[in-house]
Amino acid sequence: MKIRYGMVGGGENSFIGSVHRQAAALDGEYELVCGAFASDAVRSQHSGLSLGLSAERSYADFTTMVQQEALLPADQRMQCVVIVTPNHLHLPAAKLALQHGFHVLSDKPATFDLAECRALAEIVRKTGLLYGLTHPYVAYPMVQQARTLVAQGRLGTVHKIVVEYIQGWLSSPLENSGHKQASWRVDPARAGNSCCMGDIGVHAFNLAEFVSGLEVTQLRGELNRIVAGRQLDDDGVVSMHFNNNARGVLLASQISTGEENNIRLRIYGEKAGLDWQQMEPNSLWLRPNNQPAELFRTGTAYVGEAARWHTRVPAGHPEGYIEAFANIYRAFAGQIRAHASGHNPVQQAPGIKEALRGMAFIETVVDSASRDGWLPFPAV
Ligand SMILES: NC(=O)c1ccc[n+]([C@@H]2O[C@H](COP(=O)([O-])OP(=O)(O)OC[C@H]3O[C@@H](n4cnc5c(N)ncnc54)[C@H](O)[C@@H]3O)[C@@H](O)[C@H]2O)c1
């Protein structure tokens, strides 16, 4: 049986909602059964109809959606709510869904701020329902392989982590021309207290902790507002200390003109360094000290089990963003089925722990930048 999901956000002319629908469709495990796709009832219903939903299940708003779905017979109502709205609506939608018995798969940043995320974690704990967070970069096969190599000790002790996420699309004040995606990202009322770190720095942070298996213990942030008139950062850099004493630097920028979606992770250990870039996602370089570099490739026989699980097609056929998102969906489907049957899932999508650490990262970077000093990473 397919898993029935409802979507909040993701209406016409939006960005990530359609990526989620494509990812959910890729393995045939999900069926979109309802949605509240926009802030405006008419646009929401129009979006639902154009996606092939019935008028009754193209809801005017997410409160109505959750309440009405909860009244349907168990074999018809949605099982899971996917949240793809601007950030300020993540908690209200997730809270309502969980309180009505629905699992939640949300886009990042998890909530508007850390206090909201702590409240969310408490609701997740109390309800015992599932919460997943779509950090797709950790679900690329070669990122999984990178984590395996670190865990196998191929790098030795990790000394240094350099992670960057650089884009150029906000290098001019797009928001002034009504650009939908730019407008809310630079608005503190809808984005939260950060644009660049909240939007993309948090992915880089999540990637660095996931692959290294380490945790940031203290950090110092510098945030810049390069384009005149912005209230939130569009560029920044973070120095980090990790719990094995490794040092790190995280660079995030949305004003680096000419850059597309350049997220790159380099980890240097005592024996070797590794290097992965999402714009060349099927390749992972391992560079041992004083030996020729090794190139790991997606879909080959020599990669580890985790990389294989995250791969769909044979070597040489590029897999990318939608497939990585689909890997999160596949993992979460396994979690939903395991939850229902009382078994252990095979894979776990990023969840509430990653949500809390991500929100703690954003908040600490903003605080540190305003005080111009190092701060401990909060316990979450
Ligand atoms: N994981 C990723 O790689 C990734 C990439 C892009 C965006 N995101 C995240 O996804 C979310 C959406 O980003 P986007 O770029 O798609 O934004 P967007 O502006 O393109 O889309 C937002 C959608 O939410 C809808 N919406 C607004 N208020 C609503 C309400 N009250 N009820 C229902 N729908 C409502 C809008 O009508 C629109 O359809 C953000 O939280 C963003 O950080 C994640």
The ligand as an SDF file (V2000), in Angstrom:
LIG
                    3D

 44 48  0  0  0  0  0  0  0  0999 V2000
   16.0040   21.2180    1.3480 N   0  0  0  0  0  0  0  0  0  0  0  0
   16.3030   22.0400    0.3790 C   0  0  0  0  0  0  0  0  0  0  0  0
   17.2410   21.7890   -0.3820 O   0  0  0  0  0  0  0  0  0  0  0  0
   15.4830   23.2910    0.1950 C   0  0  0  0  0  0  0  0  0  0  0  0
   15.5770   24.0200   -0.9900 C   0  0  0  0  0  0  0  0  0  0  0  0
   14.7550   25.1430   -1.1430 C   0  0  0  0  0  0  0  0  0  0  0  0
   13.8850   25.5150   -0.1390 C   0  0  0  0  0  0  0  0  0  0  0  0
   13.8510   24.8080    1.0220 N   0  0  0  0  0  0  0  0  0  0  0  0
   12.9320   25.1850    2.1040 C   0  0  0  0  0  0  0  0  0  0  0  0
   11.5990   24.9230    1.6530 O   0  0  0  0  0  0  0  0  0  0  0  0
   10.7000   25.9010    2.1350 C   0  0  0  0  0  0  0  0  0  0  0  0
    9.9910   26.5650    0.9460 C   0  0  0  0  0  0  0  0  0  0  0  0
   10.9560   27.2000    0.1180 O   0  0  0  0  0  0  0  0  0  0  0  0
   10.6250   27.5650   -1.4230 P   0  0  0  0  0  0  0  0  0  0  0  0
   11.8610   28.0980   -2.0230 O   0  0  0  0  0  0  0  0  0  0  0  0
    9.9430   26.4300   -2.0710 O   0  0  0  0  0  0  0  0  0  0  0  0
    9.5970   28.7600   -1.2040 O   0  0  0  0  0  0  0  0  0  0  0  0
    8.4660   29.2750   -2.2200 P   0  0  0  0  0  0  0  0  0  0  0  0
    8.2300   30.6760   -1.8670 O   0  0  0  0  0  0  0  0  0  0  0  0
    8.8640   28.9230   -3.6140 O   0  0  0  0  0  0  0  0  0  0  0  0
    7.2190   28.3720   -1.8500 O   0  0  0  0  0  0  0  0  0  0  0  0
    6.5080   28.5060   -0.6320 C   0  0  0  0  0  0  0  0  0  0  0  0
    5.1090   27.9670   -0.8200 C   0  0  0  0  0  0  0  0  0  0  0  0
    4.4110   28.0260    0.4240 O   0  0  0  0  0  0  0  0  0  0  0  0
    3.1120   28.5430    0.1810 C   0  0  0  0  0  0  0  0  0  0  0  0
    2.5210   29.1250    1.3900 N   0  0  0  0  0  0  0  0  0  0  0  0
    2.7950   30.3260    1.9690 C   0  0  0  0  0  0  0  0  0  0  0  0
    1.9830   30.5060    3.0350 N   0  0  0  0  0  0  0  0  0  0  0  0
    1.2030   29.3920    3.1270 C   0  0  0  0  0  0  0  0  0  0  0  0
    0.1660   28.9810    3.9990 C   0  0  0  0  0  0  0  0  0  0  0  0
   -0.2570   29.7640    5.0230 N   0  0  0  0  0  0  0  0  0  0  0  0
   -0.4320   27.7780    3.7940 N   0  0  0  0  0  0  0  0  0  0  0  0
   -0.0460   26.9760    2.7750 C   0  0  0  0  0  0  0  0  0  0  0  0
    0.9420   27.3230    1.8990 N   0  0  0  0  0  0  0  0  0  0  0  0
    1.5560   28.5160    2.0870 C   0  0  0  0  0  0  0  0  0  0  0  0
    3.3340   29.5630   -0.9260 C   0  0  0  0  0  0  0  0  0  0  0  0
    2.1250   29.8960   -1.5840 O   0  0  0  0  0  0  0  0  0  0  0  0
    4.2780   28.7780   -1.8290 C   0  0  0  0  0  0  0  0  0  0  0  0
    3.5400   27.8990   -2.6580 O   0  0  0  0  0  0  0  0  0  0  0  0
   11.5480   26.8770    2.9680 C   0  0  0  0  0  0  0  0  0  0  0  0
   11.4540   26.5480    4.3260 O   0  0  0  0  0  0  0  0  0  0  0  0
   12.9620   26.6570    2.4610 C   0  0  0  0  0  0  0  0  0  0  0  0
   13.9490   26.9310    3.4310 O   0  0  0  0  0  0  0  0  0  0  0  0
   14.6220   23.6980    1.1910 C   0  0  0  0  0  0  0  0  0  0  0  0
  1  2  1  0
  2  3  2  0
  2  4  1  0
  4  5  1  0
  4 44  2  0
  5  6  2  0
  6  7  1  0
  7  8  2  0
  8  9  1  0
  8 44  1  0
  9 10  1  0
  9 42  1  0
 10 11  1  0
 11 12  1  0
 11 40  1  0
 12 13  1  0
 13 14  1  0
 14 15  2  0
 14 16  1  0
 14 17  1  0
 17 18  1  0
 18 19  2  0
 18 20  1  0
 18 21  1  0
 21 22  1  0
 22 23  1  0
 23 24  1  0
 23 38  1  0
 24 25  1  0
 25 26  1  0
 25 36  1  0
 26 27  1  0
 26 35  1  0
 27 28  2  0
 28 29  1  0
 29 30  1  0
 29 35  2  0
 30 31  1  0
 30 32  2  0
 32 33  1  0
 33 34  2  0
 34 35  1  0
 36 37  1  0
 36 38  1  0
 38 39  1  0
 40 41  1  0
 40 42  1  0
 42 43  1  0
M  CHG  2   8   1  16  -1
M  END
$$$$
